[in-house]
Amino acid sequence: MSSQTRATTDTAVHESEHETTPLLQKLKNSNALTARLQNHLVEDISESWADLALLFCYVITGLLDSSSVFIWGSFVSMQTGNTIYLGLGLIAPTEDDRWLRSGTSILCFCLGSWFFSTYHRILSPRKRWVLVSSYLLQLVMMTAAALMVTLGPKTSKEARFSLWVGVPIALIAFQSAGQAVTSRVLQYNGLTSVVLTSNYCDLFSDPKLFTSGLWENAERNRRIAAPVLLLLGAMLGGLWSRSDIGLIGALWSAVVLKLGVTAAWFFWAADCAFEERSLRS
């Protein structure tokens, strides 16, 4: 082989190696990124400061319930009021159909509670991907309800009970149960985002209500923040309901807020105990 031929061959081999190296590097980086994402998704969510996300859900509840009561005449999250409406309606079922709306909400909330609790229990309660997928499902249901209200006929308390009313109520009530189940998953049982009566009782039964410092009684602070945030959401829902956009604006606002909570769970800190177990293994 002549020296010129050998030089040409060496140059071709060198160029081939130069072209292959970046591809291998990109493949390694891609595999590393995929592995990091997989590890991120299977981590257990930390319970630390998770009460902030659960408290934020009170704004969503207030927004949805105030607007739904104003427009539909029934709650979609808080089922105590719906139970009263249902009882009154069963006594005089022909006077109006609010009891049908309330009964639909109660039934779907119960089904949602069973579904989401089973979902978390079977798939591992605090896994990041489980929590994120749970909230994504809730988000899809809220979006479907918002689309139906946006594209369907205008509804009100006086409108007859129909699929355009019943299905959105069912979807929103079903997904509301997911928020309540999350409070159990993260061990903040008092932050269901759908109950306040027991919250008021526990708050004003606290012997340290007025004696402990601002940062010394976290449970008291949560019990104060919950009704304040629910009230804020109710005021926002009331503003939307009285506007030209009405229920549509309230539902789409709730969708955006739910999307924010879903994103928060994706980036939430991992449980330290889980990370230590992963390092040992």
NUMIBA-624312 format. One record per residue: residue in three letters; x, y, z of N, C-alpha, C, CB in turn. Coordinates in steps of 0.001 Angstrom, whole numbers, padded with zeros to 6 digits, always signed. Glycine has a CB too. Layout:
AlaXYZXYZXYZXYZ/...
END
This chain:
Met+000865-001193+000000+000000+000000+000000+000898+001239+000000-000977+000008+001249/Ser+000615+002129-000926+001418+003345-001015+001129+004251+000162+001150+004083-002331/Ser+002043+005170+000400+001886+006108+001513+000678+007004+001299+003148+006959+001683/Gln+000387+007347+000019-000770+008210-000254-002064+007486+000053-000767+008680-001714/Thr-002137+006189-000304-003346+005392-000044-003554+005226+001447-003252+004012-000722/Arg-002418+004934+002178-002505+004766+003625-002994+006068+004283-001128+004347+004204/Ala-002517+007202+003826-002927+008489+004397-004404+008746+004153-002092+009632+003807/Thr-004860+008373+002950-006286+008567+002631-007157+007707+003522-006565+008240+001154/Thr-006724+006458+003750-007481+005536+004607-007531+006039+006041-006861+004132+004567/Asp-006376+006485+006568-006321+007006+007944-007233+008216+008112-004877+007384+008320/Thr-007247+009061+007076-008105+010259+007138-009583+009881+007179-007836+011176+005930/Ala-009964+008881+006375-011364+008437+006334-011781+007838+007665-011574+007413+005211/Val-010873+007010+008273-011172+006411+009570-011320+007483+010633-010080+005418+009970/His-010413+008473+010598-010455+009565+011584-011753+010360+011463-009242+010504+011403/Glu-012166+010638+010218-013410+011385+010009-014611+010575+010470-013570+011766+008531/Ser-014576+009264+010238-015682+008413+010669-015808+008392+012184-015496+006997+010144/Glu-014652+008295+012864-014669+008307+014326-015155+009657+014848-013267+007992+014884/His-014764+010733+014161-015152+012081+014583-016667+012283+014464-014410+013137+013744/Glu-017269+011679+013406-018713+011788+013218-019476+010907+014197-019087+011419+011791/Thr-018895+009748+014571-019584+008798+015443-019569+009254+016898-018947+007420+015326/Thr-018477+009884+017317-018335+010283+018725-019454+011196+019216-017014+010973+018924/Pro-019830+012263+018477-020941+013101+018949-022254+012341+019064-021126+014274+018023/Leu-022484+011403+018127-023716+010614+018187-023757+009765+019441-023847+009726+016952/Leu-022628+009134+019781-022568+008322+020992-022751+009176+022233-021244+007572+021066/Gln-022151+010390+022202-022271+011286+023335-023721+011731+023527-021361+012498+023148/Lys-024396+012040+022415-025798+012435+022484-026656+011292+023009-026297+012882+021108/Leu-026342+010067+022576-027095+008904+023036-026908+008696+024529-026668+007650+022272/Lys-025675+008851+025008-025404+008702+026436-026138+009778+027238-023889+008774+026706/Asn-026108+011016+026729-026801+012101+027428-028301+011866+027474-026507+013438+026756/Ser-028835+011348+026355-030265+011059+026306-030644+009966+027291-030674+010654+024898/Asn-029826+008915+027358-030081+007821+028294-029980+008298+029739-029099+006674+028050/Ala-029013+009174+029997-028846+009699+031351-030042+010565+031744-027543+010511+031457/Leu-030524+011375+030787-031685+012228+031058-032934+011386+031312-031927+013192+029883/Thr-033096+010330+030519-034242+009431+030699-034193+008748+032061-034278+008376+029584/Ala-032990+008317+032458-032829+007665+033761-033142+008628+034897-031405+007118+033916/Arg-032687+009875+034774-032964+010880+035810-034451+011154+035907-032209+012186+035519/Leu-035126+011227+034757-036566+011471+034756-037311+010309+035402-037073+011695+033326/Gln-036898+009094+035092-037530+007921+035686-037347+007902+037199-036960+006644+035073/Asn-036129+008195+037636-035870+008245+039082-036683+009351+039750-034371+008461+039351/His-036815+010478+039047-037581+011609+039579-039051+011219+039766-037465+012835+038636/Leu-039605+010499+038805-041023+010167+038836-041360+009098+039876-041465+009703+037473/Val-040415+008236+040195-040710+007160+041156-040366+007555+042587-039944+005896+040780/Glu-039863+008763+042788-039570+009228+044145-040853+009421+044937-038772+010536+044108/Asp-040745+009270+046242-041847+009621+047126-041842+011132+047354-041744+008854+048476/Ile-043018+011737+047266-043154+013172+047518-042929+013454+049003-044552+013683+047069/Ser-042215+014525+049287-042012+014920+050679-043285+015546+051238-040830+015904+050801/Glu-043600+015197+052498-044757+015784+053170-044459+017192+053678-045198+014896+054328/Ser-043192+017544+053738-042791+018846+054261-043334+019970+053385-041263+018939+054356/Trp-044054+020895+053981-044658+022051+053328-045736+021687+052313-043596+022851+052651/Ala-046115+020422+052254-047166+020025+051316-048510+020635+051691-047283+018505+051264/Asp-048623+021089+052939-049868+021728+053355-050132+023007+052558-049825+022042+054851/Leu-049077+023640+052032-049268+024855+051246-050045+024560+049962-047912+025492+050910/Ala-049710+023447+049307-050430+023067+048088-051874+022695+048404-049724+021895+047388/Leu-052071+021986+049525-053426+021601+049911-054260+022820+050288-053386+020614+051075/Leu-053642+023788+050943-054362+025025+051283-054738+025787+050015-053502+025922+052209/Phe-053876+025770+049031-054166+026450+047767-055409+025856+047104-052959+026353+046814/Cys-055632+024564+047331-056809+023901+046752-058110+024455+047326-056739+022391+046995/Tyr-058047+025089+048502-059247+025709+049054-059727+026853+048168-058982+026216+050473/Val-058814+027541+047521-059204+028601+046595-060002+028006+045434-057956+029358+046068/Ile-059529+026867+044924-060223+026196+043824-061613+025759+044260-059415+024984+043330/Thr-061713+025192+045463-063008+024749+045977-063969+025919+046121-062836+024044+047323/Gly-063500+027006+046719-064357+028173+046882-064819+028736+045550-063635+029241+047663/Leu-063919+028776+044591-064231+029281+043258-065312+028430+042593-062968+029308+042388/Leu-065160+027106+042667-066102+026202+042016-067451+026174+042727-065523+024802+041958/Asp-067428+026076+044053-068687+025932+044785-069528+027201+044746-068410+025551+046223/Ser-068901+028357+044887-069683+029595+044879-070339+029816+043523-068796+030794+045236/Ser-069608+029573+042450-070169+029772+041113-071212+028710+040780-069058+029756+040066/Ser-070994+027462+041219-071955+026399+040909-073253+026580+041687-071349+025028+041220/Val-073164+027030+042936-074381+027292+043709-075149+028454+043091-074039+027595+045189/Phe-074426+029468+042653-075064+030652+042072-075749+030316+040749-074029+031766+041861/Ile-075108+029475+039929-075637+029171+038592-076496+027906+038593-074489+029012+037595/Trp-075991+026825+039208-076692+025537+039160-077586+025278+040363-075698+024429+039046/Gly-077330+025963+041470-078129+025745+042662-077685+024569+043500-079533+025558+042281/Ser-076472+024066+043275-075953+022953+044083-074438+023079+044190-076348+021571+043464/Phe-073876+022434+045197-072432+022417+045381-071813+021327+044514-072072+022200+046865/Val-070532+021494+044206-069806+020457+043471-068658+019880+044293-069271+021020+042161/Ser-068403+020433+045472-067328+019930+046332-067824+019645+047741-066178+020929+046382/Met-068431+020626+048376-068902+020471+049754-070245+019743+049767-069027+021850+050450/Gln-070263+018571+050336-071442+017710+050225-072416+017848+051392-071009+016282+050114/Thr-072079+018613+052433-073025+018831+053535-074247+019599+053042-072348+019595+054695/Gly-074000+020709+052339-075100+021487+051787-075918+020689+050788-074574+022739+051132/Asn-075238+019883+049972-075961+019056+049003-076863+018042+049685-074982+018338+048091/Thr-076422+017523+050827-077247+016558+051557-078531+017224+052060-076454+015952+052741/Ile-078425+018478+052509-079607+019229+052930-080535+019462+051741-079198+020576+053565/Tyr-079980+019884+050614-080784+020095+049408-081471+018798+048977-079906+020635+048264/Leu-080744+017696+049067-081302+016406+048682-082469+016036+049591-080222+015316+048728/Gly-082287+016235+050909-083364+015925+051851-084604+016760+051598-082892+016138+053272/Leu-084414+018066+051356-085552+018943+051069-086229+018544+049765-085098+020407+050999/Gly-085436+018153+048792-086003+017774+047497-086784+016476+047556-084910+017650+046473/Leu-086337+015531+048361-087043+014255+048461-088411+014417+049119-086205+013252+049245/Ile-088560+015436+049952-089854+015713+050567-090826+016299+049539-089687+016678+051757/Ala-090319+017125+048652-091164+017733+047628-090443+017671+046280-091518+019206+048000/Pro-090343+016505+045677-089526+016321+044475-090031+017038+043231-089424+014883+044178/Thr-091287+017452+043224-091830+018086+042029-091697+019604+042030-093268+017719+041879/Glu-091280+020177+043147-091181+021635+043210-090049+022158+042330-090970+022089+044653/Asp-088885+021523+042398-087772+021857+041511-086874+020637+041400-086974+023097+042033/Asp-085818+020753+040603-084931+019595+040398-083555+019800+041021-084775+019313+038910/Arg-083447+020721+041991-082144+020918+042621-081678+019656+043329-082201+022080+043607/Trp-082612+018860+043828-082227+017639+044523-081559+016653+043571-083446+016995+045179/Leu-081912+016711+042285-081246+015851+041303-079799+016286+041098-082003+015875+039962/Arg-079586+017579+041060-078237+018106+040899-077380+017784+042123-078279+019623+040661/Ser-077972+017989+043297-077242+017703+044538-076980+016205+044687-078026+018224+045755/Gly-077971+015392+044361-077786+013938+044446-076709+013451+043501-079088+013221+044145/Thr-076652+014032+042295-075608+013683+041324-074226+014023+041870-075844+014414+039989/Ser-074131+015191+042487-072850+015621+043053-072406+014697+044185-072951+017064+043565/Ile-073328+014348+045071-072993+013461+046195-072530+012098+045685-074211+013292+047137/Leu-073299+011536+044755-072972+010207+044223-071598+010197+043567-074035+009758+043214/Cys-071321+011193+042744-070046+011225+042020-068874+011540+042947-070105+012256+040896/Phe-069122+012336+043981-068056+012584+044958-067699+011292+045689-068484+013674+045973/Cys-068714+010510+046040-068459+009224+046710-067694+008271+045797-069783+008575+047153/Leu-068100+008216+044537-067396+007366+043579-065955+007840+043386-068135+007352+042230/Gly-065764+009159+043336-064418+009700+043201-063547+009389+044394-064476+011180+042998/Ser-064139+009434+045585-063377+009103+046799-062905+007659+046755-064230+009342+048063/Trp-063800+006766+046332-063419+005343+046216-062337+005175+045160-064652+004464+045864/Phe-062515+005818+044010-061571+005645+042903-060183+006158+043266-062078+006365+041655/Phe-060088+007400+043731-058774+007992+043984-058073+007336+045176-058915+009492+044227/Ser-058814+006950+046193-058175+006265+047319-057632+004906+046881-059173+006091+048484/Thr-058395+004194+046059-057933+002905+045534-056728+003094+044620-059065+002193+044775/Tyr-056780+004114+043797-055694+004423+042862-054384+004639+043609-056038+005669+042026/His-054420+005467+044650-053204+005743+045425-052760+004515+046216-053436+006922+046379/Arg-053710+003798+046754-053362+002649+047589-052686+001550+046775-054609+002096+048273/Ile-053186+001285+045593-052646+000207+044765-051298+000588+044150-053637-000154+043660/Leu-051164+001830+043702-049978+002243+042954-048877+002854+043811-050371+003219+041907/Ser-049040+002888+045113-048118+003478+046076-048493+004941+046289-046643+003346+045594/Pro-048959+005266+047493-049627+006552+047739-048857+007799+047353-049954+006648+049149/Arg-047558+007898+047737-046851+009169+047606-045836+009187+046473-046161+009493+048888/Lys-045891+008208+045575-045022+008256+044409-045353+009508+043578-045177+006961+043554/Arg-044323+010161+043088-044533+011409+042339-045426+011186+041122-043188+011999+041895/Trp-045162+010139+040362-045934+009930+039142-047386+009607+039459-045318+008811+038311/Val-047629+008971+040604-049005+008656+041001-049751+009938+041345-049024+007680+042204/Leu-049106+010807+042118-049746+012064+042521-049970+012971+041312-048891+012790+043577/Val-048961+013072+040438-049090+013921+039260-050170+013388+038328-047751+014019+038520/Ser-050190+012080+038096-051203+011507+037204-052604+011658+037788-050905+010027+036939/Ser-052715+011577+039118-054009+011792+039770-054522+013197+039494-053899+011556+041285/Tyr-053646+014179+039631-054066+015560+039394-054253+015852+037913-053052+016523+039982/Leu-053526+015158+037060-053757+015311+035628-055145+014800+035255-052679+014566+034824/Leu-055552+013687+035863-056890+013158+035620-057948+014145+036104-057069+011796+036316/Gln-057712+014727+037283-058630+015750+037786-058696+016934+036830-058199+016223+039183/Leu-057536+017304+036304-057463+018428+035372-058245+018139+034094-056006+018743+035034/Val-058127+016918+033593-058856+016528+032378-060359+016609+032609-058463+015102+031939/Met-060811+016149+033778-062238+016192+034079-062745+017629+034179-062526+015445+035379/Met-061973+018491+034822-062367+019896+034927-062398+020553+033552-061407+020656+035854/Thr-061426+020226+032717-061376+020790+031376-062575+020337+030552-060073+020394+030680/Ala-062936+019049+030673-064099+018533+029946-065376+019235+030395-064230+017014+030152/Ala-065499+019464+031713-066671+020176+032231-066699+021609+031710-066673+020170+033773/Ala-065551+022271+031704-065476+023650+031217-065829+023732+029732-064072+024224+031458/Leu-065383+022746+028962-065705+022722+027532-067203+022532+027308-064922+021605+026825/Met-067822+021656+028096-069257+021434+027946-070047+022705+028261-069715+020287+028856/Val-069653+023380+029333-070346+024614+029707-070106+025709+028669-069884+025089+031096/Thr-068898+025742+028099-068566+026758+027106-069305+026539+025795-067076+026772+026857/Leu-069366+025288+025352-069940+024979+024037-071432+024663+024091-069208+023813+023423/Gly-071927+024313+025274-073313+023907+025390-074264+025072+025604-073456+022938+026507/Pro-075541+024775+025775-076527+025832+026017-076322+026485+027381-077946+025267+025919/Lys-076763+027707+027514-076616+028430+028770-077473+027775+029840-077000+029914+028599/Thr-076896+027581+031041-077614+026915+032121-077833+027877+033282-076847+025670+032595/Ser-078811+027547+034107-079123+028361+035274-079902+027503+036263-079931+029638+034877/Lys-080260+028079+037406-081064+027366+038394-082426+026968+037814-081254+028232+039649/Glu-082941+027827+036960-084273+027596+036412-084275+026598+035256-084866+028902+035951/Ala-083093+026381+034640-083025+025457+033511-083282+024026+033967-081661+025555+032819/Arg-083903+023253+033113-084211+021863+033456-082922+021052+033565-085157+021235+032403/Phe-082960+020064+034450-081808+019175+034632-081612+018359+033360-082006+018236+035868/Ser-080405+018432+032809-080098+017737+031559-078652+017279+031581-080364+018647+030333/Leu-078242+016653+030482-076850+016207+030382-075892+017386+030449-076629+015427+029084/Trp-076303+018550+029934-075437+019722+029920-075238+020297+031314-076009+020782+029004/Val-076077+019888+032246-075925+020280+033645-075362+019121+034463-077276+020742+034229/Gly-075951+017949+034292-075581+016791+035110-074157+016311+034901-076509+015669+034831/Val-073711+016266+033643-072360+015752+033367-071273+016673+033924-072162+015576+031859/Pro-071333+017995+033708-070324+018866+034332-070316+018770+035855-070563+020306+033923/Ile-071498+018716+036480-071557+018567+037932-070886+017260+038349-073024+018607+038428/Ala-071182+016184+037623-070610+014875+037949-069090+014882+037819-071204+013796+037042/Leu-068585+015465+036741-067137+015494+036515-066412+016302+037587-066830+016074+035137/Ile-066964+017471+037919-066291+018329+038892-066357+017711+040288-066920+019735+038900/Ala-067502+017129+040646-067628+016490+041959-066686+015296+042077-069079+016044+042204/Phe-066571+014516+041006-065693+013342+041009-064244+013769+041247-065813+012565+039673/Gln-063793+014801+040521-062398+015223+040662-062151+015910+042005-062013+016164+039520/Ser-063182+016547+042579-063006+017197+043880-062621+016193+044953-064283+017928+044288/Ala-063105+014971+044812-062751+013931+045773-061255+013647+045749-063534+012651+045485/Gly-060619+013841+044588-059182+013609+044494-058388+014527+045394-058724+013778+043077/Gln-058831+015786+045518-058154+016719+046421-058288+016261+047868-058723+018138+046259/Ala-059488+015807+048237-059707+015345+049609-058854+014125+049926-061183+015019+049832/Val-058745+013209+048978-057939+012001+049179-056465+012359+049352-058114+011029+047993/Thr-055995+013377+048638-054595+013791+048744-054237+014195+050161-054310+014943+047794/Ser-055176+014821+050866-054899+015223+052245-054629+014008+053122-056070+016033+052813/Arg-055295+012907+052844-055042+011661+053580-053696+011057+053183-056172+010644+053324/Val-053401+011102+051900-052149+010545+051397-050943+011238+052022-052089+010664+049876/Leu-051029+012552+052172-049908+013343+052676-049984+013599+054183-049851+014661+051945/Gln-050922+012927+054855-051034+012981+056316-051400+014374+056836-049730+012537+056942/Tyr-052209+015101+056060-052786+016364+056531-054304+016194+056517-052330+017594+055632/Asn-054802+015384+057428-056204+014971+057388-057180+016128+057540-056462+013965+058462/Gly-056745+017226+058133-057637+018363+058322-057769+019260+057108-057171+019168+059464/Leu-056973+019003+056064-056965+019876+054887-057605+019190+053684-055532+020300+054546/Thr-058860+018794+053848-059546+018091+052760-059967+019033+051647-060762+017361+053294/Ser-060048+020318+051928-060501+021379+051008-061995+021325+050732-059750+021282+049697/Val-062727+020422+051396-064172+020341+051178-064973+020428+052472-064510+019056+050465/Val-064305+020583+053616-065009+020643+054903-064435+021800+055721-064881+019286+055686/Leu-065331+022585+056336-064885+023673+057200-065485+023619+058601-065221+024986+056565/Thr-066608+022957+058780-067274+022948+060087-066365+022389+061171-068564+022133+060020/Ser-065767+021228+060918-064848+020643+061892-063604+021512+062052-064451+019220+061468/Asn-063217+022196+060973-062067+023095+061033-062333+024236+062017-061745+023657+059631/Tyr-063521+024841+061937-063888+025912+062862-063911+025404+064303-065258+026499+062486/Cys-064469+024203+064489-064552+023623+065826-063160+023401+066412-065326+022300+065788/Asp-062275+022796+065621-060921+022510+066097-060130+023792+066332-060186+021620+065096/Leu-060358+024789+065497-059631+026049+065643-059965+026727+066962-059950+026985+064480/Phe-061245+026867+067258-061630+027596+068460-061660+026713+069711-062983+028228+068255/Ser-061344+025428+069536-061152+024544+070689-059691+024444+071089-061696+023159+070388/Asp-058821+025020+070293-057382+024957+070534-057031+025791+071774-056592+025461+069289/Pro-056503+025170+072821-056155+025938+074022-055014+026923+073808-055789+025000+075131/Lys-054253+026732+072733-053132+027631+072431-053468+028600+071302-051892+026821+072061/Leu-054750+028805+071063-055176+029652+069956-054582+031052+070059-056693+029733+069913/Phe-054604+031639+071241-054147+033012+071416-052821+033129+072164-055191+033791+072141/Thr-052337+032012+072707-051139+032087+073545-049848+031751+072805-051287+031165+074712/Ser-049913+030909+071792-048693+030524+071078-048310+031588+070065-048878+029168+070377/Gly-047005+031627+069738-046495+032611+068800-046924+032327+067374-045000+032665+068876/Leu-046569+033238+066479-047013+033139+065089-046542+031854+064425-046516+034330+064300/Trp-045297+031439+064703-044736+030266+064030-044682+029048+064938-043349+030576+063519/Glu-045275+029105+066095-045199+028007+067057-046389+027059+066997-045083+028560+068440/Asn-047414+027406+066262-048623+026576+066208-049053+026425+064750-049778+027199+067067/Ala-048397+025485+064052-048656+025302+062622-050081+024841+062350-047678+024301+062039/Glu-050602+023976+063225-051961+023463+063028-052988+024589+063106-052284+022381+064072/Arg-052797+025481+064072-053690+026638+064180-053618+027507+062937-053344+027468+065414/Asn-052406+027716+062437-052231+028556+061254-052934+027954+060040-050743+028750+060956/Arg-052869+026616+059902-053571+025971+058792-055075+026152+058926-053223+024479+058729/Arg-055583+026025+060153-057023+026146+060380-057524+027560+060148-057368+025710+061786/Ile-056649+028527+060288-057022+029907+059975-056947+030143+058468-056105+030904+060724/Ala-055895+029633+057847-055682+029872+056423-056764+029206+055566-054304+029363+056008/Ala-057246+028035+055975-058214+027291+055162-059484+028091+054873-058581+025998+055857/Pro-060193+028597+055897-061408+029369+055585-061133+030687+054881-062171+029642+056845/Val-059981+031300+055177-059640+032559+054505-059466+032328+053003-058348+033168+055109/Leu-058778+031253+052639-058546+030953+051228-059829+030494+050542-057464+029884+051085/Leu-060652+029749+051265-061938+029349+050700-062814+030574+050445-062659+028361+051639/Leu-062785+031507+051387-063539+032745+051232-063044+033535+050021-063432+033597+052503/Leu-061736+033568+049855-061157+034256+048698-061654+033619+047398-059609+034217+048759/Gly-061617+032299+047344-062097+031597+046159-063583+031845+045920-061836+030106+046292/Ala-064369+031869+047009-065810+032118+046883-066074+033516+046332-066510+031947+048245/Met-065294+034478+046765-065450+035844+046264-065113+035913+044774-064554+036816+047058/Leu-064057+035208+044372-063700+035177+042954-064799+034512+042137-062369+034440+042749/Gly-065350+033412+042667-066442+032737+041977-067671+033622+041866-066796+031451+042691/Gly-067943+034394+042932-069065+035305+042895-068889+036401+041849-069266+035918+044251/Leu-067668+036901+041735-067388+037927+040728-067589+037393+039311-065959+038450+040889/Trp-067104+036180+039077-067285+035571+037763-068761+035341+037469-066517+034250+037675/Ser-069491+034830+038471-070897+034492+038258-071739+035707+037908-071461+033825+039488/Arg-071350+036864+038421-072095+038094+038163-071604+038827+036920-072004+039010+039359/Ser-070594+038293+036282-070063+038916+035073-070771+038361+033839-068539+038690+034968/Asp-070442+038914+032678-071036+038429+031431-070560+037021+031088-070704+039380+030286/Ile-069354+036679+031504-068811+035348+031197-069431+034292+032100-067279+035338+031350/Gly-069675+034650+033358-070371+033763+034282-069604+032508+034649-071666+033375+033703/Leu-070309+031387+034651-069744+030105+035078-068562+029692+034212-070811+029021+035041/Ile-068585+030069+032956-067491+029702+032048-066158+030248+032555-067771+030226+030625/Gly-066164+031510+032937-064933+032112+033444-064457+031461+034725-065132+033586+033673/Ala-065395+031117+035611-065030+030465+036871-064406+029100+036627-066255+030321+037772/Leu-064985+028341+035715-064460+026992+035447-063081+027043+034811-065415+026219+034541/Trp-062889+027920+033856-061569+027990+033212-060520+028547+034157-061633+028849+031950/Ser-060910+029431+035056-059968+029914+036084-059547+028766+036989-060604+031055+036927/Ala-060522+027913+037361-060216+026758+038197-059297+025780+037473-061502+026055+038620/Val-059483+025642+036165-058615+024756+035373-057170+025250+035434-059100+024683+033895/Val-056966+026546+035280-055615+027118+035325-054991+026898+036708-055652+028634+034984/Leu-055768+027112+037759-055253+026913+039117-054906+025452+039369-056275+027391+040151/Lys-055748+024558+038872-055465+023124+039035-054206+022730+038277-056656+022277+038551/Leu-054007+023315+037123-052784+023057+036359-051558+023486+037150-052823+023789+035008/Gly-051670+024610+037865-050565+025072+038695-050233+024103+039813-050886+026419+039276/Val-051248+023542+040453-051020+022566+041525-050388+021296+040958-052348+022228+042251/Thr-050856+020874+039792-050300+019672+039150-048817+019859+038854-051063+019347+037847/Ala-048457+021023+038310-047052+021315+038025-046231+021358+039308-046925+022645+037273/Ala-046837+021868+040374-046118+021942+041656-045745+020550+042152-046973+022665+042716/Trp-046654+019588+042023-046340+018223+042463-045208+017617+041635-047588+017335+042371/Phe-045129+017994+040363-044055+017444+039519-042684+017918+040005-044264+017854+038041/Phe-042598+019158+040468-041310+019718+040891-041115+019681+042409-041189+021147+040403/Trp-042040+019063+043117-041955+019056+044586-040740+018268+045059-043238+018462+045198/Ala-040217+018664+046221-039041+017981+046778-039360+016532+047106-038540+018705+048037/Ala-038350+015689+046977-038525+014271+047283-038365+014023+048776-037521+013419+046492/Asp-038931+012943+049232-038800+012553+050625-037351+012147+050896-039777+011395+050973/Cys-036761+012702+051936-035353+012413+052256-035132+010935+052544-034899+013243+053458/Ala-036073+010307+053211-035942+008884+053526-035886+008061+052259-037098+008414+054405/Phe-036685+008456+051251-036661+007735+049966-035319+007887+049308-037764+008238+049027/Glu-034748+009090+049321-033445+009311+048688-032350+008517+049368-033091+010787+048704/Glu-032418+008391+050709-031417+007624+051430-031507+006136+051079-031584+007826+052938/Arg-032748+005637+050942-032917+004221+050558-032379+003978+049153-034407+003806+050632/Ser-032593+004949+048257-032122+004815+046887-030588+004792+046824-032670+005959+046030/Leu-029944+005621+047650-028485+005657+047668-027907+004348+048199-027994+006831+048516/Arg-028565+003780+049221-028072+002498+049766-028177+001383+048754-028845+002116+051021/Ser-029277+001404+047976-029468+000344+047003-028580+000543+045765-030935+000275+046594/
END
